Amino acid sequence: MADSNGADPPFRAEHVGSLLRPRELLDARTARQGDWTVPVSDSLALDGLKPLEDRCIRDAVAMQEEIGLQVVTDGELRRRTWWQNFISALDGTTIKIAEHGARFGDQKGERHVAPTPYTDGKIRRTGSITGADYAFVRSLTERTPKMTIPSPPVLHFFGGRHAISETVYPDLQEFWADVVGAYREEIADLAALGCTYLQLDETNLACLCDPKIQDRFRARGEDPRLTARQYGEAIEAAIAERPGSMVVGMHLCRGNSQGRWLAEGGYDYVADILFNQVSVDTYLLEYDSPRAGDFSPLRLVPPDKLVVLGLISTKTPALEPAEDIKRRIDEAARYLPLEQLALSPQCGFASNYLGNPVTLDDQKRKLALVVEIAEEVWG
């Protein structure tokens, strides 16, 4: 396992991927698509935005290099949300607003309905989805580019059987087989382009730790424990053919949309599946608030895996005191050796293009804090 100044992923100083859009890009995208919750026919490339996106991505890469990060992303600046572009690019999918869909909560206790992916045709990947994005960011840096994609269970979690056509997929095993096939093809293409660091964004298993979410699954006729195992199996199958040169990370959080969240609850409910049934190399775990529970589930992490502690919040502008973060790293080290730990923010800064209630300066200061603490703790 490399340190924060090493050349190979994962690193001691990490970040999840998405970054705030500069005002110019935010305004341009808003003007073209309006309300982010209303699906558009083509969310992959809004007319006329690519040159502006290219310029903003160059600036984002330069910022990451300037503060000392060894892992670099394109900030997901071309995306509408962390998952919509990828899912929309698969044949057989549509995106809708549905009353049975997920609901984000905020500090005021209000709930906001999120878009839901629907499967109304055979899931097929007809071409590369993230390859061009990876190639562009790779051309901009000598550091390690990380490509982030939504995890396969995204296609099931929000709506379950209600959102998957029984006419197209009377047997859900066929559905999962097609999903896994599409992911294997995408991962193989990324590997062929030279991608050595892939991150699956897996909010689903973390959200299943919430008793209220478990009740919702039971209400729609699904066993949440069985579903968690199915999710683990789908993820494992999707990455099974990755080359040995590719490090795979998995990011888990409980929802991240404009400072809101979907769920709460510690990782105990899924810890064995997460750490022992899915062969990813590293876990980027949300741990910035009591909603994530304590560190005790880390006792189940095998000795050959790394856990990145998401201790710095992207949901609020306040900069965490470094001593508080180091104290929490020490707490986690009671369950998992320090050499198996690393540090990052708990999630991205802009899981949808509107971003969280922080500024570009807040974002830079928080990422710089990650690097500073990592260097102090791990050297």
ABEGO torsion letter per residue (X at the ends): XBBAABABOBBABBBAGBBBBBAAAAAAAAAAAEBAABBBABAABBBGAAAAAAAAAAAAAAAAAAAGBABBBAGGAABABAAAAAAAABBGBBBBBBAABBBBBBAAGBBBBBBBBBBABBBBBAEBAAAAAAAAAAAABABBBBBBBBBAAAAAAAAEAAABBAAABABAAAAAAAAAAAAAAAAAAAAAAGBABBBBBBAAAAAAABAAAAAAAAAAGBBAAAAAAAAAAAAAAAAAABBAABBBBBBBBAEBBGGBBABBEBAAAAAAAAAAABABABBBBBAABAAAEBAAAAAABBAABBBBBBABBAABABBBBAAAAAAAAAAAAAABBAAABBBBBABBABABAAEBBBBAAAAAAAAAAAAAAAAAAAX
